[in-house]
Amino acid sequence: MSTATLETPTQDQAVSLSAQTGIAATADSLQLISFMLGEETYGIEITNIREIIRIGQITQIPETPHYIKGLINLRSMVIPVIDLRTRFSLPEGDLTEDSRIMVLNVGDRTIGIVVDSVSEVLRVSQDQISPAPPTVSSLGNQYMTGLVRLEEQLLILLDVDQLFGDEETAALDNAVADA
């Protein structure tokens, strides 16, 4: 398994991931960005990630679902930001120097998610990915597409299209429209 380290951007710089890595996924492999929420490692396919930025000013919007942290202005584009810890019903954590907003392309929308830290770019083979256990996926966690077996841990592979379903995207559209 080959990996590439993701460099931390400077304060005013956003990282364009597709240009940075230069590693293409193949039919039998998948390229992921791994990140941390609490003690758990998650991953999202790199093709869904537009960029990673430092957390700056987030404008809170009243009367939105509890997991919508607010809106950011990224190069004159208003983007809703989701607190992924809250969305996953995890205990609230403090923002640190390592906290980031991952800007994702979800369908025809652009959405930001707050994560504790971004770890690295990984290329994993299909045989490293196990399907989500039926007991977990039956609990309403359809956004978990599988588990990736790494050397010392499991990475939870997320499907952003499932994570931000119709109800969530409608709430995000309303938050942006009210801004």
ABEGO torsion letter per residue (X at the ends): XBBBBBBBBBAABBBBAAAAAGBBBBAABBBBBBBBBEABBBBBBAAABABBBBBBBBBBBBGBBAABAEBBBBGGBBBBBBBAAAAAGBBBBBBBAABBBBBBBBEABBBBBBBABBABBBBBBAAABBBBBAAAAAAGBAABAEBBBBAABBBBBBBAAAABBAAAAAAAAAAAAAX
